[in-house]
Amino acid sequence: MKVSIQGIKGSNHHIVAKNYFEKEVSLLECMSFDSLVDSLIEGKSDIGIMAIENTIAGSIIPNYALIDQHHLHIVGEYYLNIHHHLMALTGQKLTDIKEVVSHPMALLQCKEFFKNHKNIKLVEDSDTADVAKRISENQLKNIAAIAPKIAAEIYGLEVIEDEIQTIKDNATRFVIVQTKQSKLNQNSINKASLKFQLDHKRGSLAAILNVLSDCKMSLTKIQSLPVIEMPWKYAFFVDVTFDVLSDYEKAISIITIMAEDFKVLGTYNNGRK
């Protein structure tokens, strides 16, 4: 199986690939989520891993649009506790560091740490682990990366500050996507991701939410996105969990009639144990 990830070995996406799949997989490293989606569509990979939301930074809204626009199917999810470590060449100390380069999300999640180190310049980059790799390959002194500890192990760097994230209980939800529908055993399905549009009139969203409640669905996520070229019209992305598959099927049959552009983005097993 070939799995496409955003970033390179040593990234959080790499950690998810290692933890989610019980068998050895071949990684296809992609430097953007757009190229990750392209790899799936072009058949270069069988399955992809995409971060979709974080407990601190919130939803990664462009990824909802990518999944919808390219008709990808969510077939699983994984919740990863995020640990940010500051790493540099062996022998470098915090006082030697003049510049820290990392993904914007990592910088955002560690901003409190750097308030106490205002002499350090923060620079945005596309991937946490890729910065660690460049520091190692080019022997860049006075520059540090923020990355998972596995990146230091892979690229031979030294961790100079552990756990620098502002909020220690920091987790990211990743979705497992592919171009084909899920083939999970029905007994394993207890979560679904849905997308729909509604008329802009009073009570339309409340009516949908009432259907979900009446059908014993638990709403775990709702996210709105503007519909391109249709001002003030929104698409809603909803995640629901359920105990009985027939309750879910009943809800779907009703919402299909009530909502516009209704789509099931995926049915899968709830990743939160």
SVG drawing of the C-alpha trace seen along z (x, -y; Angstrom):
<svg xmlns="http://www.w3.org/2000/svg" viewBox="-38 -40 67 47">
<polyline fill="none" stroke="black" stroke-width="0.4" points="0.0,0.0 1.3,-3.5 0.2,-6.2 0.6,-9.9 1.3,-12.3 1.7,-16.0 5.3,-16.6 8.2,-14.2 9.4,-11.4 9.5,-12.8 6.4,-14.9 3.2,-14.4 1.6,-12.9 4.3,-10.3 3.6,-9.5 -0.1,-9.0 0.9,-6.7 3.0,-4.6 0.3,-4.4 -2.8,-4.0 -1.6,-1.2 -0.8,2.1 1.3,3.2 4.3,1.6 3.4,-1.0 5.3,-2.9 5.2,-6.7 4.7,-9.3 5.9,-12.6 3.9,-15.6 4.8,-19.2 1.2,-20.5 -2.3,-19.1 -3.1,-20.0 -0.3,-17.7 -1.4,-15.0 -4.9,-15.1 -3.3,-15.1 -1.4,-11.9 -4.6,-10.2 -6.5,-11.3 -3.5,-10.3 -3.2,-6.9 0.3,-7.5 -0.9,-6.6 -3.7,-4.4 -4.7,-6.4 -3.9,-9.8 -3.6,-11.3 -4.8,-14.8 -4.9,-17.0 -8.4,-18.4 -8.6,-20.2 -6.6,-21.1 -7.8,-21.7 -5.9,-25.0 -5.9,-26.4 -9.4,-25.0 -10.4,-23.7 -8.1,-23.5 -10.9,-24.9 -9.2,-24.5 -9.0,-20.7 -12.7,-20.4 -13.0,-22.1 -10.4,-19.7 -12.2,-16.6 -15.5,-17.9 -14.4,-19.3 -12.4,-16.2 -15.0,-13.7 -12.7,-12.0 -14.1,-9.5 -13.2,-9.6 -12.5,-6.0 -11.0,-6.6 -9.7,-9.1 -6.9,-9.3 -6.4,-11.7 -2.7,-12.5 -1.5,-14.3 0.9,-17.0 4.3,-17.5 6.5,-20.3 10.2,-20.1 12.9,-22.7 15.9,-21.0 19.1,-22.1 22.6,-20.8 24.3,-18.8 26.1,-21.2 23.9,-24.2 22.2,-25.8 19.1,-27.9 21.3,-31.0 22.9,-30.2 19.7,-30.3 18.9,-33.3 16.1,-32.0 13.4,-29.3 11.8,-28.0 8.7,-25.9 5.2,-25.4 2.9,-28.4 0.6,-26.1 3.6,-25.0 4.7,-28.5 1.2,-29.6 1.0,-26.7 4.3,-27.7 3.9,-31.5 4.0,-31.8 7.4,-30.1 8.9,-32.7 7.5,-35.6 10.3,-35.0 12.8,-34.8 12.1,-37.9 15.7,-37.9 14.7,-34.8 13.3,-35.5 10.3,-33.3 10.1,-32.2 7.3,-30.3 8.0,-27.2 5.9,-24.5 6.8,-21.5 8.2,-20.9 10.3,-17.9 11.6,-19.3 13.2,-22.2 14.9,-19.7 16.2,-17.8 17.6,-20.9 19.4,-22.0 21.0,-18.5 22.0,-18.3 23.3,-21.8 24.8,-21.9 23.0,-25.2 24.1,-26.8 22.1,-29.2 18.9,-27.9 16.4,-25.6 13.3,-23.7 10.1,-22.9 9.2,-19.3 8.2,-16.0 11.0,-14.2 11.1,-11.5 12.5,-14.2 15.5,-14.7 16.1,-10.9 15.8,-10.6 18.0,-13.6 20.5,-13.4 19.6,-16.7 19.6,-17.5 16.5,-18.5 17.4,-21.7 13.9,-22.4 11.2,-19.8 7.4,-20.3 7.3,-24.0 3.7,-24.0 1.6,-26.6 -1.2,-24.2 0.0,-20.8 -3.3,-19.0 -3.0,-19.7 -4.3,-17.3 -4.9,-17.1 -7.5,-15.1 -6.4,-13.5 -8.7,-11.9 -7.8,-9.0 -9.0,-9.6 -9.2,-7.7 -10.9,-7.9 -13.2,-4.9 -15.9,-4.4 -15.2,-2.6 -15.4,1.2 -15.5,1.5 -17.6,4.1 -20.9,2.5 -20.4,3.4 -17.3,1.2 -19.1,-1.9 -20.2,-4.3 -19.3,-7.8 -20.1,-9.7 -19.1,-13.0 -21.8,-14.8 -22.0,-17.9 -25.1,-19.8 -26.5,-23.2 -29.6,-24.9 -32.0,-27.6 -31.3,-30.9 -34.4,-31.0 -35.2,-30.9 -35.0,-27.5 -33.6,-25.5 -30.4,-24.5 -32.4,-23.9 -34.7,-21.5 -31.7,-19.4 -30.2,-19.3 -33.6,-18.2 -33.6,-15.3 -30.2,-14.2 -31.3,-14.5 -34.5,-12.6 -32.5,-9.8 -30.2,-9.5 -27.2,-11.1 -24.5,-12.8 -23.2,-15.9 -19.4,-16.1 -18.5,-18.8 -20.2,-21.4 -18.3,-23.7 -19.7,-26.2 -17.9,-27.2 -19.1,-29.8 -20.3,-28.5 -18.1,-29.9 -19.9,-32.3 -23.0,-32.2 -22.7,-35.2 -24.2,-34.6 -24.9,-30.9 -23.1,-28.3 -22.3,-24.6 -22.3,-22.8 -19.9,-20.0 -21.1,-17.8 -19.7,-14.9 -22.0,-12.6 -21.6,-9.5 -24.2,-6.8 -24.7,-3.4 -27.1,-1.8 -26.5,-1.9 -30.3,-1.8 -30.7,-5.1 -28.0,-6.7 -29.7,-5.3 -33.0,-6.8 -31.5,-10.2 -29.8,-10.1 -33.0,-9.3 -34.8,-12.3 -31.9,-14.8 -31.6,-13.7 -35.1,-15.2 -34.6,-18.3 -31.2,-19.5 -29.6,-20.7 -26.4,-19.2 -26.4,-16.5 -23.3,-14.3 -22.0,-11.6 -18.2,-12.3 -17.5,-9.0 -18.6,-6.4 -16.0,-5.0 -15.0,-4.0 -14.8,-6.7 -11.2,-7.3 -11.8,-8.6 -11.7,-5.7"/>
</svg>
